[in-house]
Amino acid sequence: MAHHPRPDRERARRQVERHAFEVGPALPSRPLTPFEQQLLDGTAVVVTDVAPMETAIYQVTPSVGEYRLSGR
């Protein structure tokens, strides 16, 4: 490994310029396989089905710092 007593400004500038205009992935995205599309659609359905249940759970659970005695 070479020892560089000071950073090279020109090298740093060229490196920044080389990567300054990169946006997004280098390759175009590939189409999803039927299995991947089914998995993505199923995940979206699960998320929409769970939302009402999540709201109900938040209404039942105590807030932070609140203590509730068990009714058992």
TIRO-2110 file (N, C-alpha, C; in Angstrom, 1 decimal):
// TIRO-2110
0.9, -1.2, 0.0, N, 1, A
0.0, 0.0, 0.0, CA, 1, A
0.9, 1.2, 0.0, C, 1, A
0.6, 2.1, -0.9, N, 2, A
1.4, 3.3, -1.0, CA, 2, A
1.1, 4.4, 0.0, C, 2, A
2.0, 5.1, 0.4, N, 3, A
1.8, 6.2, 1.4, CA, 3, A
1.6, 7.5, 0.6, C, 3, A
0.5, 8.2, 0.9, N, 4, A
0.2, 9.5, 0.3, CA, 4, A
0.1, 10.5, 1.4, C, 4, A
1.1, 11.4, 1.5, N, 5, A
1.2, 12.3, 2.6, CA, 5, A
0.0, 13.3, 2.6, C, 5, A
-0.5, 13.7, 1.4, N, 6, A
-1.6, 14.6, 1.3, CA, 6, A
-2.6, 14.1, 0.3, C, 6, A
-3.9, 14.4, 0.5, N, 7, A
-4.9, 13.9, -0.4, CA, 7, A
-4.7, 14.6, -1.8, C, 7, A
-4.9, 13.9, -2.9, N, 8, A
-4.8, 14.5, -4.2, CA, 8, A
-6.1, 15.1, -4.6, C, 8, A
-6.2, 16.4, -4.7, N, 9, A
-7.4, 17.1, -5.1, CA, 9, A
-7.9, 16.7, -6.4, C, 9, A
-7.1, 16.6, -7.4, N, 10, A
-7.5, 16.3, -8.7, CA, 10, A
-8.1, 14.9, -8.8, C, 10, A
-7.5, 13.9, -8.1, N, 11, A
-8.0, 12.6, -8.1, CA, 11, A
-9.4, 12.5, -7.4, C, 11, A
-9.5, 13.3, -6.3, N, 12, A
-10.8, 13.3, -5.7, CA, 12, A
-11.9, 14.0, -6.6, C, 12, A
-11.5, 15.1, -7.3, N, 13, A
-12.5, 15.8, -8.1, CA, 13, A
-12.9, 14.8, -9.3, C, 13, A
-12.0, 14.1, -9.9, N, 14, A
-12.3, 13.2, -11.0, CA, 14, A
-13.2, 12.1, -10.5, C, 14, A
-13.0, 11.6, -9.2, N, 15, A
-13.8, 10.5, -8.7, CA, 15, A
-15.2, 11.0, -8.5, C, 15, A
-15.4, 12.3, -7.9, N, 16, A
-16.7, 12.8, -7.7, CA, 16, A
-17.4, 13.0, -9.1, C, 16, A
-16.7, 13.6, -10.0, N, 17, A
-17.3, 13.8, -11.4, CA, 17, A
-17.7, 12.5, -12.0, C, 17, A
-17.0, 11.4, -11.8, N, 18, A
-17.3, 10.1, -12.4, CA, 18, A
-18.6, 9.6, -11.9, C, 18, A
-18.9, 9.8, -10.6, N, 19, A
-20.1, 9.3, -10.0, CA, 19, A
-21.2, 10.3, -9.8, C, 19, A
-21.0, 11.5, -10.2, N, 20, A
-22.0, 12.6, -9.9, CA, 20, A
-23.3, 12.4, -10.7, C, 20, A
-23.2, 11.8, -11.8, N, 21, A
-24.4, 11.7, -12.7, CA, 21, A
-25.1, 10.4, -12.7, C, 21, A
-24.7, 9.5, -11.8, N, 22, A
-25.3, 8.2, -11.7, CA, 22, A
-26.7, 8.3, -11.0, C, 22, A
-27.7, 7.8, -11.7, N, 23, A
-29.0, 7.9, -11.1, CA, 23, A
-29.7, 6.5, -11.4, C, 23, A
-30.1, 5.9, -10.3, N, 24, A
-30.8, 4.6, -10.4, CA, 24, A
-29.8, 3.5, -10.7, C, 24, A
-30.4, 2.3, -11.0, N, 25, A
-29.5, 1.1, -11.3, CA, 25, A
-28.9, 1.2, -12.6, C, 25, A
-27.7, 0.6, -12.7, N, 26, A
-27.0, 0.7, -14.0, CA, 26, A
-27.7, -0.1, -15.1, C, 26, A
-28.4, -1.2, -14.7, N, 27, A
-29.0, -2.0, -15.7, CA, 27, A
-30.6, -1.8, -15.6, C, 27, A
-31.3, -1.9, -16.7, N, 28, A
-32.7, -1.8, -16.6, CA, 28, A
-33.3, -3.0, -15.8, C, 28, A
-34.4, -2.7, -15.1, N, 29, A
-34.9, -3.8, -14.3, CA, 29, A
-35.6, -4.9, -15.2, C, 29, A
-35.4, -6.1, -14.7, N, 30, A
-36.0, -7.2, -15.5, CA, 30, A
-37.5, -7.4, -15.2, C, 30, A
-38.2, -8.0, -16.1, N, 31, A
-39.6, -8.3, -15.7, CA, 31, A
-39.7, -9.3, -14.6, C, 31, A
-40.8, -9.2, -13.8, N, 32, A
-41.0, -10.2, -12.7, CA, 32, A
-41.4, -11.5, -13.3, C, 32, A
-41.0, -12.6, -12.6, N, 33, A
-41.5, -13.9, -13.0, CA, 33, A
-42.9, -14.0, -12.5, C, 33, A
-43.7, -15.0, -13.0, N, 34, A
-45.1, -15.1, -12.5, CA, 34, A
-45.1, -15.4, -11.0, C, 34, A
-44.1, -16.2, -10.4, N, 35, A
-44.1, -16.4, -9.0, CA, 35, A
-43.8, -15.1, -8.2, C, 35, A
-42.9, -14.3, -8.7, N, 36, A
-42.6, -13.0, -8.0, CA, 36, A
-43.8, -12.1, -8.1, C, 36, A
-44.5, -12.1, -9.2, N, 37, A
-45.7, -11.2, -9.3, CA, 37, A
-46.7, -11.7, -8.3, C, 37, A
-46.9, -13.0, -8.2, N, 38, A
-47.9, -13.5, -7.3, CA, 38, A
-47.6, -13.2, -5.9, C, 38, A
-46.3, -13.3, -5.5, N, 39, A
-45.8, -13.0, -4.2, CA, 39, A
-46.0, -11.5, -3.9, C, 39, A
-45.7, -10.7, -4.8, N, 40, A
-45.9, -9.2, -4.6, CA, 40, A
-47.4, -8.9, -4.4, C, 40, A
-48.3, -9.5, -5.3, N, 41, A
-49.7, -9.2, -5.1, CA, 41, A
-50.3, -9.8, -3.8, C, 41, A
-49.8, -11.0, -3.4, N, 42, A
-50.2, -11.5, -2.1, CA, 42, A
-49.8, -10.7, -0.9, C, 42, A
-48.6, -10.1, -1.0, N, 43, A
-48.1, -9.3, 0.1, CA, 43, A
-49.0, -8.0, 0.2, C, 43, A
-49.4, -7.5, -1.0, N, 44, A
-50.2, -6.3, -1.0, CA, 44, A
-51.6, -6.6, -0.3, C, 44, A
-52.2, -7.8, -0.6, N, 45, A
-53.4, -8.2, -0.1, CA, 45, A
-53.3, -8.3, 1.4, C, 45, A
-52.3, -8.9, 1.9, N, 46, A
-52.1, -9.1, 3.3, CA, 46, A
-52.0, -7.8, 4.1, C, 46, A
-51.3, -6.9, 3.5, N, 47, A
-51.1, -5.5, 4.1, CA, 47, A
-52.5, -4.8, 4.2, C, 47, A
-53.3, -4.9, 3.2, N, 48, A
-54.6, -4.2, 3.2, CA, 48, A
-55.6, -5.0, 4.2, C, 48, A
-55.5, -6.3, 4.3, N, 49, A
-56.3, -7.0, 5.2, CA, 49, A
-55.9, -6.8, 6.7, C, 49, A
-54.7, -6.6, 7.0, N, 50, A
-54.2, -6.4, 8.3, CA, 50, A
-54.5, -5.0, 8.9, C, 50, A
-54.6, -4.0, 8.1, N, 51, A
-54.8, -2.7, 8.5, CA, 51, A
-55.9, -2.5, 9.5, C, 51, A
-57.1, -3.0, 9.3, N, 52, A
-58.2, -2.8, 10.3, CA, 52, A
-57.9, -3.5, 11.6, C, 52, A
-57.3, -4.7, 11.5, N, 53, A
-56.9, -5.5, 12.7, CA, 53, A
-55.9, -4.7, 13.5, C, 53, A
-54.9, -4.0, 12.9, N, 54, A
-53.9, -3.3, 13.5, CA, 54, A
-54.6, -2.1, 14.3, C, 54, A
-55.5, -1.4, 13.7, N, 55, A
-56.2, -0.3, 14.3, CA, 55, A
-56.9, -0.8, 15.6, C, 55, A
-57.6, -2.0, 15.5, N, 56, A
-58.3, -2.5, 16.7, CA, 56, A
-57.3, -2.8, 17.8, C, 56, A
-56.2, -3.4, 17.5, N, 57, A
-55.2, -3.7, 18.5, CA, 57, A
-54.7, -2.5, 19.2, C, 57, A
-54.4, -1.4, 18.4, N, 58, A
-53.9, -0.2, 19.0, CA, 58, A
-55.0, 0.4, 20.0, C, 58, A
-56.3, 0.2, 19.7, N, 59, A
-57.3, 0.7, 20.6, CA, 59, A
-57.4, 0.0, 21.9, C, 59, A
-57.0, -1.3, 21.9, N, 60, A
-57.1, -2.2, 23.1, CA, 60, A
-55.9, -2.1, 23.9, C, 60, A
-54.7, -1.9, 23.3, N, 61, A
-53.5, -1.9, 24.1, CA, 61, A
-53.3, -0.6, 24.9, C, 61, A
-52.7, -0.7, 26.1, N, 62, A
-52.5, 0.5, 26.9, CA, 62, A
-51.4, 1.4, 26.2, C, 62, A
-51.5, 2.6, 26.5, N, 63, A
-50.4, 3.5, 26.0, CA, 63, A
-49.2, 3.4, 26.8, C, 63, A
-48.1, 4.0, 26.3, N, 64, A
-46.8, 3.8, 27.0, CA, 64, A
-46.9, 4.5, 28.4, C, 64, A
-46.4, 3.8, 29.4, N, 65, A
-46.5, 4.3, 30.8, CA, 65, A
-47.7, 4.0, 31.5, C, 65, A
-48.8, 3.5, 30.8, N, 66, A
-50.0, 3.2, 31.5, CA, 66, A
-50.0, 1.7, 31.9, C, 66, A
-50.5, 1.4, 33.1, N, 67, A
-50.5, 0.1, 33.7, CA, 67, A
-51.9, -0.3, 33.9, C, 67, A
-52.3, -1.5, 33.4, N, 68, A
-53.7, -2.0, 33.6, CA, 68, A
-53.6, -3.3, 34.4, C, 68, A
-54.4, -3.4, 35.4, N, 69, A
-54.5, -4.6, 36.2, CA, 69, A
-55.2, -5.7, 35.4, C, 69, A
-54.8, -6.9, 35.6, N, 70, A
-55.4, -8.0, 34.9, CA, 70, A
-56.8, -8.3, 35.5, C, 70, A
-57.7, -8.6, 34.7, N, 71, A
-59.1, -8.9, 35.2, CA, 71, A
-59.3, -10.4, 35.5, C, 71, A
-58.2, -11.2, 35.5, N, 72, A
-58.3, -12.6, 35.9, CA, 72, A
-58.3, -12.8, 37.3, C, 72, A
END
